[in-house]
Amino acid sequence: MAKYFDVHPDNPQARSIHQIVELIRSDGLVAYPTDSCFALGCRMGSKDALDRIRAIRHLDDRHHFTLMCHDFAQLGQFVTINNALFRAVKASTPGPYTFILPATKEVPRRLLHPRKKTVGVRITAHTTAQAILAELGEPLVSSTLLLPGETEPMTQGWEIKETLDHAIDAVIDSGDCGTEPTTVIDLSEGEPEILRAGAGDPGRFSSAAI
């Protein structure tokens, strides 16, 4: 049965954040809020939790997982980005964008796209998610909480607990979060390719804008 954490959206309780991070470090799988919508998250080294994300969402091995990073310095440890794109990406973070970029050797192979060796990265502006990332000290492997057959992601903590009570270890409810997934932009080939138009303005990454 999943634990339910009711966390203050502006001033997350330190005790709750500590308990959540300890659960994640123990290979737990959590549903947590972001500025786009709820996501499933686990630590990078947890194969079991990663397999559970795949099972919940019916994902194949070509799915791009996202590393939710605390800040731009941390993001730079896990992906490579050329100078031409650096400024555009930095100007759009934190925010509702996911960027697909070539991964560094710091990223476990199981998280990489099998052919392209790429991974998704993003930085959220959500206060509670940021508090979790700050204490965890590493990115959260994340995937939008969009269940098979559904067209919209889940946005209510109580509904997530009812639906996934025995599939995940915790639900983190922190008031309102976004209701639209991120805009996903593939930058791995140099020229931006919009893979999914979402909460972020894709026009910021048109060839003319960059």
TORDO-19669 format. One line per 5 residues: for each residue x, y, z of N, C-alpha, C, O. Coordinates in steps of 0.001 Angstrom, whole numbers, always signed. Example, Ala and Ser with C-alpha at 12.3 -4.5 7.8 and 13.67 -1.06 7.14 Angstrom:
REM residues 2
+13190/-5690/+7800/+12300/-4500/+7800/+13200/-3300/+7800/+14236/-3319/+8465 | +12850/-2250/+7080/+13670/-1060/+7140/+12900/+30/+7870/+13409/+1138/+8039 .
***
This chain:
REM residues 210
+839/-1193/+0/+0/+0/+0/+880/+1251/+0/+1817/+1359/+791 | +575/+2180/-883/+1401/+3378/-1035/+1212/+4325/+147/+93/+4519/+622 | +2306/+4908/+616/+2226/+5968/+1617/+1724/+7240/+934/+1963/+7469/-252 | +1018/+8063/+1725/+472/+9303/+1189/+1070/+10475/+1947/+869/+10612/+3154 | +1805/+11318/+1234/+2432/+12483/+1843/+1690/+13742/+1408/+1590/+14036/+217 .
+1175/+14478/+2384/+517/+15755/+2114/+1532/+16854/+2425/+1783/+17174/+3587 | +2109/+17422/+1371/+3240/+18336/+1530/+2811/+19764/+1185/+2138/+19996/+181 | +3210/+20710/+2027/+2858/+22106/+1793/+3493/+22582/+484/+4688/+22378/+270 | +2707/+23214/-395/+3230/+23558/-1727/+4276/+24675/-1734/+5102/+24742/-2644 | +4245/+25550/-727/+5185/+26673/-708/+6341/+26465/+256/+7454/+26936/+20 .
+6064/+25747/+1354/+7089/+25476/+2368/+7070/+23988/+2719/+6549/+23606/+3767 | +7630/+23153/+1855/+7594/+21703/+2097/+8205/+21348/+3456/+9282/+21825/+3814 | +7490/+20499/+4201/+7962/+20112/+5524/+9234/+19273/+5398/+9264/+18279/+4671 | +10285/+19685/+6116/+11586/+19011/+6015/+11479/+17539/+6380/+12128/+16693/+5765 | +10653/+17230/+7390/+10518/+15830/+7820/+9912/+14972/+6710/+10368/+13854/+6468 .
+8890/+15493/+6037/+8266/+14745/+4938/+9242/+14558/+3781/+9332/+13471/+3210 | +9969/+15613/+3437/+10938/+15520/+2342/+11998/+14465/+2675/+12376/+13674/+1811 | +12470/+14451/+3905/+13468/+13466/+4319/+12922/+12051/+4191/+13623/+11164/+3702 | +11686/+11824/+4621/+11077/+10492/+4531/+10913/+10055/+3074/+11142/+8895/+2732 | +10516/+10999/+2228/+10350/+10682/+801/+11689/+10302/+179/+11775/+9330/-571 .
+12724/+11061/+489/+14049/+10795/-86/+14593/+9464/+416/+15198/+8727/-363 | +14400/+9135/+1679/+14845/+7844/+2199/+14131/+6704/+1488/+14734/+5667/+1212 | +12862/+6889/+1193/+12098/+5869/+468/+12653/+5697/-949/+12786/+4574/-1435 | +12972/+6804/-1602/+13545/+6733/-2951/+14911/+6042/-2922/+15219/+5224/-3789 | +15714/+6373/-1934/+17034/+5737/-1819/+16931/+4248/-1546/+17872/+3501/-1814 .
+15802/+3810/-1019/+15570/+2380/-756/+14887/+1700/-1935/+14199/+693/-1767 | +15078/+2256/-3133/+14527/+1721/-4378/+13018/+1873/-4489/+12366/+1110/-5202 | +12458/+2861/-3784/+11031/+3111/-3878/+10649/+3826/-5165/+11460/+4532/-5766 | +9406/+3633/-5573/+8833/+4300/-6738/+7755/+5261/-6242/+6832/+4848/-5540 | +7866/+6523/-6597/+6935/+7530/-6096/+6224/+8236/-7250/+6743/+8338/-8362 .
+5020/+8716/-6947/+4311/+9633/-7840/+4465/+11016/-7243/+4071/+11250/-6101 | +5041/+11940/-8014/+5328/+13255/-7457/+4901/+14359/-8420/+4841/+14137/-9629 | +4601/+15559/-7889/+4105/+16635/-8740/+5228/+17427/-9394/+6306/+17592/-8824 | +4957/+17910/-10592/+5885/+18813/-11273/+5084/+20015/-11767/+3875/+20095/-11549 | +5760/+20946/-12430/+5053/+22099/-12972/+4290/+21767/-14250/+3556/+22612/-14762 .
+4449/+20557/-14772/+3650/+20157/-15932/+2529/+19212/-15523/+1374/+19447/-15879 | +2838/+18150/-14786/+1816/+17244/-14269/+2526/+16254/-13337/+3724/+16386/-13084 | +1786/+15266/-12830/+2422/+14258/-11981/+3352/+13377/-12816/+3131/+13156/-14007 | +4394/+12886/-12157/+5335/+11971/-12793/+5609/+10805/-11858/+5452/+10920/-10643 | +6013/+9693/-12427/+6561/+8578/-11662/+8061/+8786/-11564/+8703/+9146/-12551 .
+8633/+8560/-10366/+10059/+8818/-10204/+10747/+7794/-9328/+10151/+7252/-8398 | +12021/+7532/-9638/+12846/+6625/-8845/+14302/+7038/-9006/+14618/+7890/-9837 | +15187/+6443/-8222/+16605/+6779/-8349/+17193/+6074/-9573/+16649/+5081/-10056 | +18299/+6601/-10057/+18877/+6097/-11304/+19300/+4640/-11223/+19214/+3921/-12219 | +19758/+4186/-10052/+20286/+2833/-9946/+19262/+1765/-9635/+19635/+610/-9430 .
+17980/+2109/-9593/+16963/+1143/-9187/+16343/+439/-10384/+15436/+975/-11021 | +16826/-755/-10691/+16282/-1532/-11809/+14843/-1953/-11527/+13995/-1920/-12419 | +14566/-2353/-10271/+13215/-2805/-9925/+12193/-1691/-10148/+11156/-1918/-10772 | +12479/-491/-9643/+11537/+614/-9789/+11375/+997/-11254/+10274/+1326/-11696 | +12465/+956/-12003/+12397/+1269/-13432/+11508/+263/-14160/+10702/+637/-15012 .
+11662/-1011/-13819/+10818/-2043/-14421/+9345/-1822/-14075/+8462/-2098/-14887 | +9089/-1321/-12866/+7706/-1053/-12477/+7120/+118/-13268/+5941/+102/-13621 | +7949/+1141/-13549/+7469/+2235/-14404/+7099/+1689/-15778/+6045/+2022/-16320 | +7963/+851/-16338/+7679/+260/-17653/+6369/-532/-17624/+5570/-454/-18557 | +6154/-1294/-16546/+4948/-2120/-16442/+3691/-1262/-16291/+2673/-1534/-16928 .
+3758/-233/-15454/+2599/+633/-15230/+2194/+1341/-16514/+1006/+1467/-16812 | +3180/+1803/-17272/+2897/+2607/-18464/+2948/+1807/-19772/+2703/+2362/-20843 | +3267/+498/-19692/+3387/-354/-20879/+4399/+222/-21873/+4093/+395/-23053 | +5606/+518/-21385/+6632/+1145/-22211/+7561/+109/-22820/+7859/-911/-22199 | +8020/+377/-24046/+9008/-513/-24651/+10408/+72/-24448/+10570/+1122/-23827 .
+11417/-628/-24986/+12800/-204/-24714/+13229/+1010/-25522/+14354/+1486/-25373 | +12343/+1521/-26381/+12675/+2729/-27138/+12157/+3995/-26451/+12337/+5100/-26961 | +11520/+3828/-25304/+10999/+4991/-24592/+12145/+5823/-24005/+13094/+5290/-23431 | +12029/+7117/-24165/+13016/+8018/-23575/+12617/+8350/-22138/+11656/+9085/-21913 | +13347/+7814/-21177/+13157/+8244/-19800/+13759/+9631/-19625/+14623/+10058/-20392 .
+13280/+10321/-18594/+13755/+11670/-18322/+14488/+11710/-16994/+14028/+11141/-16005 | +15622/+12380/-16975/+16311/+12672/-15722/+15846/+14043/-15247/+16170/+15066/-15852 | +15086/+14052/-14159/+14642/+15306/-13563/+15783/+15839/-12708/+16131/+15248/-11686 | +16362/+16956/-13128/+17558/+17494/-12473/+17217/+18674/-11582/+16228/+19375/-11795 | +18063/+18877/-10572/+17847/+19968/-9626/+18187/+21316/-10248/+17480/+22298/-10022 .
+19257/+21371/-11027/+19679/+22637/-11622/+20477/+22369/-12894/+20707/+21219/-13268 | +20890/+23434/-13542/+21572/+23295/-14827/+22949/+22662/-14674/+23406/+21941/-15560 | +23607/+22930/-13559/+24925/+22324/-13330/+24814/+20804/-13248/+25648/+20083/-13795 | +23782/+20325/-12563/+23579/+18873/-12473/+23211/+18302/-13838/+23708/+17243/-14222 | +22359/+18985/-14558/+21965/+18529/-15894/+23191/+18310/-16767/+23255/+17342/-17524 .
+24167/+19214/-16659/+25363/+19137/-17484/+26254/+17944/-17202/+27139/+17636/-18001 | +26041/+17260/-16076/+26815/+16055/-15763/+26350/+14846/-16572/+27096/+13881/-16738 | +25103/+14902/-17079/+24490/+13702/-17644/+24220/+13767/-19143/+23907/+12748/-19758 | +24337/+14948/-19734/+24152/+15071/-21180/+25202/+16020/-21745/+25772/+16842/-21027 | +25441/+15890/-23038/+26339/+16823/-23726/+25494/+17752/-24593/+24522/+17329/-25220 .
+25879/+19008/-24616/+25110/+20009/-25349/+26082/+20981/-26014/+27018/+21468/-25380 | +25850/+21255/-27290/+26804/+22122/-27994/+26535/+23588/-27666/+25478/+23940/-27141 | +27489/+24414/-27979/+27410/+25834/-27626/+26236/+26545/-28278/+25658/+27464/-27698 | +25885/+26119/-29485/+24805/+26783/-30209/+23462/+26622/-29503/+22615/+27513/-29563 | +23269/+25489/-28837/+21993/+25207/-28182/+22006/+25546/-26695/+20951/+25668/-26073 .
+23186/+25696/-26135/+23327/+25901/-24692/+22468/+27055/-24178/+21755/+26917/-23184 | +22545/+28190/-24867/+21858/+29389/-24387/+20341/+29208/-24429/+19642/+29625/-23506 | +19830/+28589/-25495/+18382/+28394/-25628/+17846/+27454/-24558/+16775/+27692/-24000 | +18584/+26388/-24268/+18158/+25434/-23240/+18218/+26078/-21863/+17289/+25937/-21068 | +19294/+26775/-21581/+19445/+27396/-20269/+18362/+28446/-20026/+17874/+28596/-18906 .
+17993/+29166/-21074/+16967/+30201/-20942/+15572/+29611/-20718/+14664/+30311/-20272 | +15408/+28337/-21026/+14093/+27696/-20891/+13987/+26807/-19656/+13009/+26077/-19494 | +14992/+26867/-18790/+14963/+26067/-17573/+15130/+26978/-16350/+15900/+27937/-16405 | +14416/+26691/-15238/+13421/+25613/-15134/+12150/+25952/-15917/+11831/+27120/-16138 | +11442/+24916/-16325/+10222/+25129/-17082/+9687/+23840/-17666/+10293/+22783/-17488 .
+8550/+23906/-18368/+7857/+22709/-18859/+8409/+22177/-20180/+7667/+21977/-21142 | +9719/+21952/-20210/+10371/+21398/-21396/+11173/+20156/-21011/+11786/+20102/-19945 | +11157/+19159/-21899/+12060/+18011/-21794/+12941/+18013/-23030/+12449/+18127/-24153 | +14252/+17884/-22820/+15215/+17922/-23917/+15852/+16548/-24090/+16329/+15950/-23125 | +15857/+16059/-25313/+16523/+14798/-25638/+17927/+15130/-26130/+18097/+15833/-27126 .
+18939/+14610/-25413/+20326/+14945/-25721/+21217/+13710/-25583/+20837/+12754/-24908 | +22400/+13716/-26214/+23331/+12594/-26040/+23740/+12459/-24576/+24073/+13445/-23919 | +23710/+11233/-24076/+24018/+10988/-22672/+25518/+10843/-22451/+26253/+10394/-23331 | +25957/+11233/-21257/+27339/+10994/-20854/+27432/+9606/-20231/+26429/+8909/-20083 | +28656/+9215/-19866/+28875/+7895/-19266/+28299/+7801/-17849/+28271/+6720/-17263 .
+27843/+8928/-17302/+27237/+8921/-15965/+25843/+8284/-15969/+25322/+7924/-14913 | +25247/+8147/-17145/+23878/+7638/-17242/+23902/+6124/-17418/+24548/+5635/-18345 | +23218/+5360/-16556/+23161/+3902/-16710/+22610/+3509/-18080/+21696/+4147/-18601 | +23175/+2461/-18645/+22787/+2040/-20005/+21310/+1724/-20116/+20701/+1955/-21161 | +20724/+1194/-19042/+19314/+804/-19111/+18376/+2004/-19322/+17213/+1833/-19687 .
+18890/+3207/-19092/+18062/+4399/-19276/+18177/+4994/-20672/+17409/+5885/-21033 | +19131/+4507/-21457/+19411/+5116/-22758/+18498/+4558/-23845/+18059/+3409/-23785 | +18222/+5407/-24848/+17608/+4908/-26071/+18600/+3918/-26689/+19763/+4273/-26878 | +18178/+2681/-27011/+19136/+1638/-27397/+19949/+1955/-28646/+21080/+1488/-28777 | +19400/+2730/-29556/+20116/+3023/-30798/+20831/+4365/-30730/+21981/+4481/-31154 .
+20155/+5379/-30201/+20697/+6742/-30258/+21598/+7092/-29070/+22361/+8056/-29136 | +21511/+6301/-27967/+22299/+6571/-26750/+21988/+7966/-26194/+22872/+8701/-25755 | +20705/+8293/-26232/+20243/+9580/-25741/+19360/+9382/-24513/+18920/+8271/-24216 | +19111/+10483/-23808/+18237/+10456/-22636/+17547/+11814/-22543/+18066/+12821/-23024 | +16373/+11825/-21918/+15679/+13084/-21693/+16169/+13756/-20420/+16528/+13075/-19459 .
+16189/+15071/-20403/+16538/+15834/-19193/+15582/+17009/-19061/+15125/+17567/-20059 | +15285/+17379/-17820/+14502/+18583/-17588/+14756/+19100/-16177/+15278/+18387/-15319 | +14374/+20354/-15957/+14440/+20980/-14641/+13063/+21554/-14351/+12557/+22377/-15113 | +12461/+21126/-13265/+11129/+21601/-12914/+11204/+22825/-12012/+12155/+23007/-11252 | +10176/+23655/-12119/+10074/+24817/-11241/+9233/+24508/-10003/+9043/+25381/-9156 .
+8725/+23275/-9887/+7833/+22942/-8771/+8603/+22903/-7452/+9619/+22217/-7341 | +8118/+23640/-6459/+8839/+23804/-5194/+9079/+22483/-4481/+10186/+22234/-4004 | +8059/+21631/-4399/+8211/+20359/-3680/+9163/+19418/-4411/+10007/+18778/-3783 | +9032/+19332/-5729/+9954/+18492/-6504/+11382/+18984/-6340/+12305/+18179/-6219 | +11571/+20289/-6335/+12909/+20853/-6146/+13468/+20506/-4763/+14660/+20229/-4627 .
+12615/+20520/-3744/+13063/+20170/-2391/+13513/+18709/-2325/+14506/+18389/-1671 | +12784/+17836/-2999/+13155/+16412/-3037/+14497/+16245/-3745/+15371/+15529/-3257 | +14663/+16895/-4883/+15895/+16774/-5660/+17091/+17333/-4907/+18190/+16783/-4982 | +16882/+18424/-4181/+17979/+19029/-3433/+18502/+18080/-2369/+19714/+17963/-2183 | +17598/+17396/-1663/+18043/+16475/-612/+18570/+15166/-1192/+19500/+14570/-649 .
+17970/+14721/-2298/+18402/+13464/-2910/+19826/+13568/-3450/+20600/+12617/-3336 | +20180/+14711/-4036/+21539/+14921/-4528/+21842/+14274/-5862/+22999/+14245/-6281 | +20834/+13757/-6539/+20989/+13178/-7869/+19649/+13303/-8589/+18626/+13549/-7950 | +19644/+13136/-9921/+18377/+13258/-10636/+17399/+12129/-10279/+17801/+11056/-9829 | +16133/+12398/-10488/+15100/+11368/-10423/+14830/+10870/-11842/+14582/+11667/-12747 .
+14878/+9564/-12030/+14424/+9002/-13297/+12913/+9147/-13328/+12225/+8670/-12426 | +12392/+9801/-14357/+10984/+10173/-14356/+10288/+9811/-15655/+10901/+9698/-16717 | +8971/+9632/-15522/+8115/+9399/-16674/+6739/+9969/-16353/+6218/+9750/-15259 | +6150/+10693/-17288/+4830/+11284/-17077/+3832/+10233/-16624/+3817/+9126/-17161 | +2998/+10562/-15645/+2029/+9593/-15141/+804/+9577/-16064/-270/+10081/-15735 .
+1021/+8982/-17211/-25/+8817/-18221/-251/+7316/-18398/+618/+6604/-18899 | -1427/+6846/-17981/-1692/+5415/-17999/-2087/+4938/-19396/-2605/+5720/-20193 | -1845/+3652/-19700/-2174/+3113/-21026/-3646/+3337/-21370/-4533/+3095/-20552 | -3887/+3802/-22588/-5257/+4020/-23049/-5836/+5371/-22682/-6910/+5735/-23161 | -5139/+6120/-21838/-5623/+7443/-21428/-4977/+8524/-22302/-3855/+8366/-22783 .
-5707/+9618/-22495/-5191/+10718/-23300/-4652/+11857/-22446/-3939/+12725/-22950 | -4985/+11866/-21153/-4514/+12921/-20259/-3840/+12313/-19037/-4277/+11272/-18547 | -2793/+12940/-18543/-2104/+12416/-17359/-2941/+12602/-16098/-3865/+13414/-16063 | -2602/+11842/-15074/-3307/+11948/-13800/-2833/+13205/-13071/-1649/+13541/-13099 | -3778/+13898/-12413/-3439/+15185/-11792/-3889/+15289/-10331/-3614/+16296/-9678 .
-4572/+14270/-9810/-5070/+14323/-8439/-4390/+13249/-7588/-4403/+12070/-7939 | -3791/+13670/-6459/-3079/+12720/-5627/-3938/+11588/-5117/-3511/+10434/-5137 | -5153/+11894/-4657/-6035/+10843/-4121/-6409/+9825/-5190/-6529/+8634/-4904 | -6595/+10299/-6437/-6947/+9410/-7539/-5771/+8487/-7880/-5959/+7310/-8188 | -4567/+9040/-7819/-3384/+8231/-8076/-3250/+7134/-7026/-2933/+5992/-7359 .
-3488/+7472/-5764/-3387/+6465/-4704/-4428/+5365/-4896/-4119/+4185/-4729 | -5648/+5740/-5243/-6694/+4740/-5469/-6334/+3797/-6617/-6569/+2591/-6545 | -5764/+4366/-7667/-5499/+3587/-8884/-4229/+2749/-8781/-4199/+1613/-9254 | -3181/+3297/-8169/-1864/+2649/-8179/-1392/+2247/-6783/-191/+2113/-6553 | -2315/+2057/-5861/-1977/+1830/-4461/-989/+690/-4249/-125/+770/-3375 .
-1111/-366/-5040/-251/-1538/-4845/+886/-1625/-5870/+1655/-2586/-5879 | +979/-609/-6728/+2012/-631/-7767/+3168/+317/-7466/+4263/+165/-8006 | +2911/+1313/-6585/+3952/+2274/-6243/+4102/+2343/-4730/+3310/+1748/-3999 | +5105/+3060/-4259/+5407/+3092/-2832/+4946/+4359/-2130/+4780/+4359/-910 | +4734/+5444/-2879/+4295/+6684/-2247/+3659/+7607/-3272/+4013/+7612/-4451 .
+2697/+8395/-2773/+2103/+9490/-3539/+2408/+10775/-2787/+2163/+10873/-1585 | +2941/+11759/-3498/+3277/+13044/-2889/+2282/+14073/-3409/+2325/+14466/-4575 | +1391/+14499/-2530/+361/+15471/-2894/+790/+16830/-2357/+1030/+16983/-1159 | +886/+17809/-3237/+1375/+19125/-2826/+555/+20225/-3488/+1094/+21166/-4071 | -779/+20077/-3380/-1652/+21073/-3981/-1702/+20953/-5488/-1432/+19892/-6050 .
-2048/+22042/-6133/-2188/+22035/-7585/-843/+21841/-8272/+171/+22408/-7864 | -858/+21032/-9316/+309/+20965/-10200/-212/+21135/-11620/-1414/+21297/-11827 | +669/+21101/-12576/+242/+21287/-13954/-645/+20152/-14437/-691/+19085/-13824 | -1344/+20385/-15529/-2245/+19377/-16093/-1851/+18976/-17513/-2517/+18148/-18134 | -775/+19561/-18023/-348/+19287/-19394/+1106/+18836/-19381/+1940/+19461/-18727 .
+1421/+17747/-20101/+2813/+17280/-20134/+3763/+18314/-20733/+3338/+19294/-21345 | +5045/+18073/-20543/+6058/+18977/-21090/+6073/+18937/-22619/+5600/+17985/-23240 | +6619/+19979/-23192/+6993/+19960/-24608/+8330/+19225/-24713/+9289/+19560/-24018 | +8380/+18222/-25589/+9588/+17406/-25740/+10302/+17800/-27021/+9719/+17790/-28105 | +11579/+18148/-26878/+12373/+18629/-28009/+13629/+17785/-28144/+14437/+17716/-27217 .
+13797/+17145/-29291/+14989/+16344/-29565/+16074/+17260/-30127/+15938/+17817/-31216 | +17141/+17400/-29366/+18273/+18233/-29778/+19507/+17390/-30097/+20604/+17923/-30262 | +19325/+16099/-30182/+20482/+15207/-30294/+21168/+15276/-31652/+22331/+14896/-31780 | +20452/+15760/-32672/+21046/+15853/-34005/+21486/+17279/-34334/+21913/+17557/-35454 | +21381/+18178/-33359/+21787/+19559/-33600/+20613/+20468/-33899/+20446/+21499/-33248 .
+19786/+20095/-34889/+18604/+20883/-35220/+17440/+20451/-34333/+17183/+19254/-34209 | +16725/+21398/-33710/+15612/+21017/-32832/+14496/+20305/-33595/+14098/+20729/-34680 | +13995/+19206/-33004/+12838/+18497/-33545/+11807/+18378/-32431/+12098/+17803/-31382 | +10613/+18912/-32640/+9558/+18859/-31629/+8913/+17471/-31683/+8256/+17126/-32665 | +9101/+16680/-30628/+8515/+15347/-30572/+7124/+15374/-29950/+6278/+14537/-30269 .
+6892/+16330/-29070/+5570/+16477/-28451/+5366/+17944/-28077/+6173/+18517/-27345 | +4302/+18545/-28570/+3954/+19911/-28173/+3123/+19830/-26898/+2084/+19171/-26868 | +3583/+20501/-25847/+2889/+20445/-24571/+2823/+21807/-23923/+2506/+22805/-24570 | +3127/+21840/-22624/+2959/+23058/-21841/+3932/+24172/-22237/+3601/+25351/-22116 | +5112/+23814/-22700/+6092/+24823/-23095/+5892/+25270/-24536/+5504/+24470/-25388 .
+6155/+26535/-24810/+5993/+27080/-26152/+7050/+26498/-27094/+8233/+26811/-26960 | +6634/+25648/-28050/+7630/+25060/-28966/+8277/+26080/-29879/+9341/+25817/-30438 | +7645/+27261/-30046/+8194/+28283/-30925/+9564/+28788/-30470/+10320/+29340/-31269 | +9881/+28599/-29189/+11182/+29025/-28689/+12316/+28213/-29294/+13480/+28614/-29249 | +11956/+27052/-29869/+12987/+26176/-30413/+12821/+25944/-31916/+13251/+24923/-32452 .
+12193/+26904/-32576/+12212/+26864/-34029/+13611/+27238/-34504/+14363/+27895/-33784 | +13949/+26825/-35696/+15278/+27124/-36242/+15525/+28635/-36262/+16643/+29090/-36021 | +14472/+29407/-36550/+14633/+30856/-36619/+14930/+31443/-35250/+15705/+32390/-35118 | +14296/+30860/-34221/+14483/+31390/-32872/+15885/+31115/-32357/+16430/+31896/-31577 | +16467/+30006/-32793/+17812/+29632/-32326/+18876/+30155/-33300/+20069/+29944/-33083 .
***
